[in-house]
Amino acid sequence: MHSFGYRANALLTFAMTILALMCAMASLSDNFNSPTPSAHVKVVNINRFQKQPKGNDEVSMQLNISADLQSLFTWNTKQVFVYVAAEYETPKNSLNQISLWDGIIPSKEHAKFWIHTSNKYRFIDQGSNLRGKEFNMTLHWHVMPKTGKMSADKIVMSGYHLPDEYR
Amino acid sequence: MGWIGETIDSIKSLQIRQVLTQAVSLGMIVTSALIIWKALMCITGSESPVVVVLSGSMEPGFKRGDILFLHMSKDPIRAGEIVVFNVDGREIPIVHRVIKVHERQDTGEVDVLTKGDNNYGDDRLLYAHGQLWLQRHHIMGRAVGFLPYVGWVTIIMTEKPIIKYILIGALGLLVITSKD
């Protein structure tokens, strides 16, 4: 009854149970955090606005992004993935989401930032609908935990316009 | 001798009734594992509810050997979500983040472009030749939960099958010789 095998088995099972319980508790403790992030995105300049030979519109722009995401960090947070996307509707598509910039925030100290950048990924429409287009900028974040449940949310900023003519 | 001697003795002293009991309990373990797996498939709606991360393309978020829990719901796919997808002609599923979404007005079909956080460019090079977008049917599920390191067990077992056989053999012996 009290052989080596039994004791090793009991110890291993107990250790695993405690570890799983601690992981679950760490993940659940994230629920007590109610974050209040803030963000602001400004289109500083339209660098290029053209129709590609294939017929799709492409825009290149300069962005000013400032955000304070410090309240997203808890002790179970490994990193926060943050990205800015343009969202708009066209006659063909009910929703178009184009990531323009993204970044990885490794710690709370880096969570309040200001960045001036051109769009990291190409802003290409499916078709030629972008002239004079009104679109929303959304700042999304994706919280990656050390263990447990991942969470995500966004701030929507509206009232952005693309120019009426190519340039 | 000690433990090994006892083990051999207990195998020698097996009775037919005892053998049957052991076989039933072994069967119970196997079937309950199967039931749990199938139940997870039903709950999550994904054909593989748990995947192991095999590459470093999502570092530092997901490292090799981490485990992801998948969920496949009717909810539309949106940019920023981490999805697991299968490309035609490739057997191994890939875990990457969605960076572009185009959803059709009439049919609701989606065109999706993905990228690994740690990769420089998007995934068009990984897709089948000439494929520009992923559609709904390529996607197996989205990642909702995360558990570090546990997946190393499976990675080691697939890369060094001998360890798998030793482990299965040892566990089988333990079940057969247990006496309660």
Boltz contact constraints between the chains, C-beta under 6 A:
constraints:
  - contact:
      token1: [A, 3]
      token2: [B, 3]
      max_distance: 6.0
  - contact:
      token1: [A, 4]
      token2: [B, 3]
      max_distance: 6.0
  - contact:
      token1: [A, 83]
      token2: [B, 80]
      max_distance: 6.0
  - contact:
      token1: [A, 85]
      token2: [B, 79]
      max_distance: 6.0
  - contact:
      token1: [A, 92]
      token2: [B, 105]
      max_distance: 6.0
  - contact:
      token1: [A, 93]
      token2: [B, 102]
      max_distance: 6.0
  - contact:
      token1: [A, 93]
      token2: [B, 103]
      max_distance: 6.0
  - contact:
      token1: [A, 93]
      token2: [B, 104]
      max_distance: 6.0
  - contact:
      token1: [A, 93]
      token2: [B, 105]
      max_distance: 6.0
  - contact:
      token1: [A, 94]
      token2: [B, 103]
      max_distance: 6.0
  - contact:
      token1: [A, 94]
      token2: [B, 105]
      max_distance: 6.0
  - contact:
      token1: [A, 95]
      token2: [B, 103]
      max_distance: 6.0
  - contact:
      token1: [A, 96]
      token2: [B, 102]
      max_distance: 6.0
  - contact:
      token1: [A, 97]
      token2: [B, 79]
      max_distance: 6.0
  - contact:
      token1: [A, 97]
      token2: [B, 101]
      max_distance: 6.0
  - contact:
      token1: [A, 98]
      token2: [B, 100]
      max_distance: 6.0
  - contact:
      token1: [A, 99]
      token2: [B, 79]
      max_distance: 6.0
  - contact:
      token1: [A, 99]
      token2: [B, 99]
      max_distance: 6.0
  - contact:
      token1: [A, 126]
      token2: [B, 102]
      max_distance: 6.0
  - contact:
      token1: [A, 140]
      token2: [B, 80]
      max_distance: 6.0
  - contact:
      token1: [A, 142]
      token2: [B, 80]
      max_distance: 6.0
  - contact:
      token1: [A, 144]
      token2: [B, 61]
      max_distance: 6.0
  - contact:
      token1: [A, 147]
      token2: [B, 147]
      max_distance: 6.0
  - contact:
      token1: [A, 149]
      token2: [B, 145]
      max_distance: 6.0
